[in-house]
């Protein structure tokens, strides 16, 4: 685009879309820099004899443990069990949190009735739910999924309710001036305004779901990554414990990335700072 002023040379400005962007691989590469540096440093420390690596095994030993678990088929079985529990709990938590959060955010009477109780329940530690869920639902899958759903519910509820309440009143007044119906107001005004905060709430809820699945799999599970942690502790296998932690980290980051990628088309309208600093 060219701007011309009186008695001045033309001034050329580049549109934001034409600005040079960083390569797409740059962000993930920089994100891997820190963990790879720490891993190489610890491997070198054990190799040079600065540590015996007994309690904190080097990455090579952890990698060999993961390889052995994959070879025997145990890794696939444990990962599938944990992923299934997280998926089921995440789905239930998102559904209930979205519905109640939307009702509490849109309807002030419902908020006054619900919010105090929800906030009180949110302060209860996750481990406190374990004996109650075992008593109510038994020690099998239902209680584990319910515990994960509890962890996912609260951030989604708070994110949806807070996002609806923080919608600019002037935007709502514009919708009323155009005589939009209730469903049209939600679809054309509230939903786009709420989406950025909702996506963030989903990501926070997913992170808590991965945390709660560990507590859930402590409840008498015979398979899952939480079971690998307990088994490694009882048998004195620190490499297996660290391997399970690494797998948790990889799965958590991968699922978070999938949510980010899946919701990216819904947020392309944003002219936010983070979209012009080289991130993708």
C-alpha positions as CSV (number, residue, x, y, z in Angstrom):
1,X,0.0,0.0,0.0
2,X,1.4,3.5,-1.0
3,X,0.6,6.7,0.8
4,X,1.3,10.1,-1.0
5,X,1.6,13.4,1.0
6,X,1.8,16.9,-0.5
7,X,5.4,17.8,-1.4
8,X,6.7,14.5,-0.1
9,X,7.9,11.3,-1.6
10,X,5.5,8.4,-1.6
11,X,5.6,6.3,1.6
12,X,5.1,2.6,1.2
13,X,3.8,0.5,4.1
14,X,3.5,-3.2,4.2
15,X,0.2,-4.8,5.2
16,X,0.4,-7.0,8.3
17,X,-0.2,-10.1,6.3
18,X,2.8,-9.3,4.1
19,X,5.2,-8.9,6.9
20,X,7.9,-11.5,7.2
21,X,6.9,-14.3,9.5
22,X,9.2,-16.7,11.3
23,X,9.3,-20.3,9.8
24,X,6.7,-22.6,11.3
25,X,9.3,-25.0,12.7
26,X,11.0,-22.3,14.7
27,X,8.5,-22.3,17.6
28,X,8.5,-26.1,18.2
29,X,12.3,-26.1,17.8
30,X,12.8,-23.4,20.4
31,X,10.4,-25.3,22.7
32,X,12.6,-28.4,22.5
33,X,15.8,-26.5,23.2
34,X,15.5,-26.4,27.0
35,X,14.5,-30.1,27.7
36,X,17.1,-31.4,25.2
37,X,19.8,-29.2,26.8
38,X,18.9,-30.5,30.3
39,X,18.8,-34.1,29.0
40,X,22.2,-33.9,27.3
41,X,23.7,-32.2,30.4
42,X,22.4,-34.9,32.7
43,X,23.6,-37.6,30.4
44,X,27.0,-36.1,30.3
45,X,27.1,-35.7,34.1
46,X,26.4,-39.4,34.6
47,X,28.8,-40.4,31.9
48,X,31.6,-38.3,33.5
49,X,31.0,-39.9,36.9
50,X,29.7,-36.7,38.5
51,X,26.5,-38.7,39.5
52,X,25.8,-42.4,39.7
53,X,22.4,-41.9,38.1
54,X,20.8,-44.4,40.5
55,X,17.9,-42.2,41.8
56,X,17.7,-39.9,38.8
57,X,18.5,-42.2,35.8
58,X,20.1,-40.6,32.7
59,X,18.0,-40.1,29.5
60,X,19.6,-43.1,27.8
61,X,18.3,-45.5,30.6
62,X,14.9,-43.9,30.5
63,X,14.8,-44.3,26.7
64,X,15.8,-47.9,27.0
65,X,13.0,-48.5,29.5
66,X,10.4,-46.9,27.2
67,X,11.7,-49.0,24.3
68,X,11.4,-52.2,26.4
69,X,7.9,-51.3,27.5
70,X,7.0,-50.7,23.8
71,X,8.6,-54.0,22.7
72,X,6.6,-56.0,25.2
73,X,3.3,-54.2,24.3
74,X,2.9,-52.9,27.9
75,X,3.4,-49.3,26.8
76,X,0.5,-49.4,24.3
77,X,-1.8,-51.0,26.9
78,X,-1.0,-48.5,29.6
79,X,-1.2,-45.4,27.3
80,X,-4.5,-46.6,25.8
81,X,-6.0,-47.1,29.3
82,X,-4.9,-43.6,30.4
83,X,-6.0,-41.9,27.2
84,X,-9.4,-43.5,27.4
85,X,-10.0,-42.3,30.9
86,X,-8.8,-38.8,30.2
87,X,-10.9,-38.6,27.0
88,X,-14.1,-39.8,28.8
89,X,-13.5,-37.5,31.9
90,X,-12.6,-34.5,29.7
91,X,-15.8,-35.0,27.6
92,X,-18.0,-35.1,30.7
93,X,-16.3,-32.2,32.4
94,X,-16.4,-30.0,29.3
95,X,-20.1,-30.8,28.7
96,X,-21.2,-30.1,32.3
97,X,-18.9,-27.1,32.7
98,X,-19.9,-25.5,29.5
99,X,-23.7,-25.9,30.2
100,X,-23.6,-24.7,33.8
101,X,-21.1,-21.9,33.0
102,X,-23.3,-20.6,30.2
103,X,-26.4,-20.7,32.3
104,X,-24.6,-19.0,35.3
105,X,-23.1,-16.4,33.0
106,X,-26.2,-15.5,31.0
107,X,-28.8,-15.8,33.8
108,X,-28.1,-13.8,36.9
109,X,-30.5,-15.7,39.1
110,X,-28.9,-19.0,38.2
111,X,-25.5,-17.5,39.0
112,X,-26.6,-16.4,42.5
113,X,-28.0,-19.9,43.1
114,X,-25.1,-21.9,41.7
115,X,-21.9,-20.0,41.9
116,X,-21.4,-20.0,45.7
117,X,-21.8,-23.8,45.9
118,X,-19.5,-24.4,42.9
119,X,-16.8,-22.1,44.3
120,X,-17.0,-24.0,47.6
121,X,-16.7,-27.4,45.9
122,X,-13.8,-26.1,43.8
123,X,-11.7,-25.6,47.0
124,X,-11.9,-29.3,47.9
125,X,-8.6,-31.1,47.1
126,X,-8.8,-33.8,44.4
127,X,-7.6,-36.5,46.7
128,X,-10.6,-35.8,49.1
129,X,-13.0,-37.0,46.4
130,X,-11.3,-40.4,46.1
131,X,-12.9,-42.3,49.1
132,X,-16.3,-40.8,48.3
133,X,-16.2,-41.8,44.7
134,X,-15.0,-45.3,45.6
135,X,-17.9,-45.6,48.1
136,X,-20.5,-44.4,45.5
137,X,-19.2,-45.7,42.2
138,X,-16.9,-48.6,43.1
139,X,-13.2,-49.0,42.4
140,X,-13.5,-49.6,38.7
141,X,-13.6,-47.2,35.7
142,X,-16.7,-45.1,36.6
143,X,-15.1,-43.6,39.7
144,X,-11.9,-42.8,37.8
145,X,-13.7,-41.1,35.0
146,X,-15.8,-39.2,37.5
147,X,-12.7,-37.9,39.3
148,X,-11.2,-36.7,36.0
149,X,-14.4,-35.0,35.1
150,X,-14.4,-33.1,38.4
151,X,-11.0,-31.7,37.7
152,X,-12.0,-30.6,34.2
153,X,-15.3,-29.1,35.2
154,X,-14.2,-26.2,37.4
155,X,-11.9,-24.3,35.0
156,X,-14.3,-24.8,32.1
157,X,-17.2,-23.5,34.2
158,X,-15.3,-20.5,35.5
159,X,-13.9,-19.7,32.0
160,X,-17.3,-19.8,30.3
161,X,-19.1,-17.9,33.1
162,X,-16.4,-15.2,33.3
163,X,-16.2,-14.8,29.5
164,X,-19.9,-14.3,29.2
165,X,-20.0,-11.8,32.0
166,X,-17.1,-9.8,30.6
167,X,-18.6,-9.4,27.1
168,X,-18.7,-5.7,26.3
169,X,-22.1,-4.3,27.0
170,X,-22.0,-2.0,24.0
171,X,-21.7,-5.0,21.7
172,X,-24.8,-6.5,23.3
173,X,-26.6,-3.2,22.9
174,X,-25.8,-3.2,19.2
175,X,-27.4,-6.7,18.9
176,X,-30.5,-5.5,20.7
177,X,-30.7,-2.4,18.5
178,X,-30.7,-4.8,15.5
179,X,-33.5,-6.7,17.3
180,X,-31.6,-10.0,17.3
181,X,-33.4,-12.9,18.9
182,X,-32.0,-14.8,21.9
183,X,-30.4,-17.6,19.8
184,X,-29.1,-15.0,17.2
185,X,-27.6,-12.9,20.0
186,X,-25.8,-16.0,21.3
187,X,-24.6,-17.1,17.9
188,X,-23.6,-13.7,16.4
189,X,-22.6,-11.7,19.5
190,X,-21.8,-13.8,22.6
191,X,-20.2,-16.9,21.0
192,X,-17.5,-15.0,19.1
193,X,-16.7,-12.9,22.1
194,X,-16.5,-15.9,24.4
195,X,-14.5,-18.2,22.2
196,X,-10.9,-17.0,23.1
197,X,-11.5,-17.4,26.8
198,X,-13.3,-20.7,26.2
199,X,-10.4,-22.2,24.3
200,X,-8.1,-21.2,27.1
201,X,-10.5,-22.8,29.7
202,X,-10.4,-26.0,27.6
203,X,-6.7,-26.1,27.7
204,X,-6.5,-25.5,31.4
205,X,-9.2,-28.1,32.0
206,X,-7.3,-30.6,29.9
207,X,-4.1,-30.0,32.0
208,X,-6.0,-30.6,35.2
209,X,-7.5,-33.7,33.6
210,X,-4.0,-35.1,33.1
211,X,-3.2,-34.3,36.7
212,X,-6.4,-35.9,38.1
213,X,-5.9,-39.1,36.1
214,X,-2.9,-39.8,38.2
215,X,-5.0,-39.6,41.4
216,X,-7.7,-41.7,39.6
217,X,-5.3,-44.4,38.7
218,X,-4.0,-44.7,42.2
219,X,-7.5,-46.1,43.0
220,X,-6.7,-49.7,42.4
221,X,-5.9,-49.5,38.7
222,X,-4.2,-52.5,37.1
223,X,-3.2,-50.6,34.0
224,X,-2.4,-47.1,33.0
225,X,0.5,-44.7,33.4
226,X,-0.4,-44.1,37.0
227,X,-0.1,-47.8,37.6
228,X,3.4,-47.6,36.1
229,X,4.3,-44.9,38.6
230,X,3.1,-47.0,41.5
231,X,4.7,-50.2,40.2
232,X,8.0,-48.4,39.7
233,X,7.9,-47.1,43.2
234,X,7.1,-50.4,44.8
235,X,9.7,-52.3,42.8
236,X,12.4,-49.7,43.2
237,X,12.6,-48.8,39.4
238,X,13.3,-45.1,39.1
239,X,13.8,-45.4,35.4
240,X,10.3,-46.7,35.0
241,X,9.0,-43.8,37.2
242,X,10.8,-41.2,35.1
243,X,9.7,-42.9,31.9
244,X,6.0,-42.7,33.0
245,X,6.5,-39.0,33.8
246,X,8.1,-38.3,30.4
247,X,5.2,-40.1,28.7
248,X,2.7,-38.1,30.7
249,X,4.5,-34.9,29.6
250,X,4.5,-35.9,25.9
251,X,0.9,-36.9,25.9
252,X,-0.2,-33.8,27.8
253,X,1.6,-31.5,25.4
254,X,0.4,-33.4,22.3
255,X,-3.3,-33.2,23.3
256,X,-2.9,-29.5,24.3
257,X,-1.4,-28.9,20.8
258,X,-4.3,-30.7,19.2
259,X,-6.8,-28.5,20.9
260,X,-4.9,-25.4,19.9
261,X,-4.7,-26.6,16.2
262,X,-8.4,-27.6,16.1
263,X,-9.6,-24.2,17.5
264,X,-7.2,-22.1,15.4
265,X,-9.7,-21.6,12.5
266,X,-12.3,-20.3,14.9
267,X,-10.0,-17.6,16.2
268,X,-8.4,-16.4,12.9
269,X,-10.5,-13.2,13.1
270,X,-8.4,-12.1,16.2
271,X,-5.9,-9.3,15.6
272,X,-4.0,-10.2,18.8
273,X,-0.4,-9.4,19.7
274,X,0.6,-13.1,19.8
275,X,-0.4,-13.5,16.1
276,X,2.1,-10.9,14.9
277,X,5.2,-11.9,16.9
278,X,6.2,-14.9,14.9
279,X,4.2,-17.5,16.7
280,X,1.8,-19.9,15.0
